Amino acid sequence: MALPEREEIARLDADDPLKGARDRFDLPDGVIYLDGNSLGPPPRRALERLEEAARVEWGRGLIKSWNDAGWMDLPLTTGAKLARLIGADEGEVVCADTVTILIFKLAAALIRTRPGKAVAVERGDFPTDGYVLEGLSRLAGCPFAYVEPGTSPADMNKDIGVLVRSAVHYKTAEIADIARWEAEAKQTGLDIVWDLSHATGLVDLHLKRDGAKYAVGCGYKFLNGGPGAPAFLYCRSDLIGDIDHPLTGWLGHAAPFDFTDGYVPAGDIRRFITSSPSILAITSLKAALEAYDGLDLARVEEKARRLGDIFLQAAGELGLATISPGIGERRGGHVCIRHPHGYAVVQALIARGIIGDFRAPDLMRFGFSPLYLSYAEVFDAALQMMEVVETREYERPEFNVRKAVT
């Protein structure tokens, strides 16, 4: 399928119901940012709140701000804003820690109730999910297993008790059918912990409707919370009291300021908090979430697909293959295109002000956040990708020096 004409691109921008959201971001001039699936750019409101929290709440309020500025409840109030984006209820989501730590908390608690069962990930899923389960396996003495991509719960080895799986794959951008997987898992007794890192803020998620019981996600990709932003955990309300995770700490206690010996877990989602929250980091994330106020996530997902289609059309004209769902098909907010010199092509584009990223061994990955990208920008970026490939500009030596972060 050929690229659309520029007139069609202009019409799409004119009719875009999300075009006003761009003003909510502080973006540099001369840059087309196609890496928001890895690190989102700063929303203006997040920058404002960071300064306010540092200078006023911390600088003037000092320790009083734990009460006066709502610091103590910040993991919960932020969780409440996140709940809307994933289709959960208030009180089922808490902001804390990192994705890796939260996976450990949930998986460790769940596998303790299933003696002899294995923890597992899908082969080729995001590496940290497997790494932390390998460590849990050694610590808890439970087996660790890989399942082959696409193996549904109905076809899975019945010795697997807990599976961690991405809702959107970090390379292919394939979106998991959460409702189908949870229905099959219910029949087989499998617990699934969904990793929403590449889904939240982009995919129109409905966790509770679809039967999901547990999930984690990060705050620095499409949610734009900032580098290393805190993660979040979802647990269905009727299951919270059953979770006995091993990383118990002071702020997960039912009455932390009683300072008593012996741990008694909080009766609500607070039990998943271990230690003092990172106030500045959570403040940034909570403010960043305001960029989604008033937006329909179904429209967000639809626009992301259309933006990705433009790049897939350009790849088709170049004769390049993709591992992502094709034009017009449902997918997450990025596409991966194969090129034997993919790293160098990406570096050449970055030199032109078009920022994507590279994933070994040969994948050029381009992300499409619908909140701040226009159709015209993505169209122009696609044309420049075609030019870099067709002219072999990527062969220049400076584009072939591998950097630490790709």
Beta strands, then each sheet from edge to edge (+ up, - down):
strand 1: 32-33
strand 2: 93-95
strand 3: 118-122
strand 4: 144-147
strand 5: 160-166
strand 6: 191-195
strand 7: 214-218
strand 8: 231-235
strand 9: 334-338
strand 10: 354-355
strand 11: 357-359
strand 12: 363-367
sheet 1: 1+ 10+
sheet 2: 2+ 8- 7+ 6+ 5+ 3+ 4+
sheet 3: 9+ 12- 11+
end
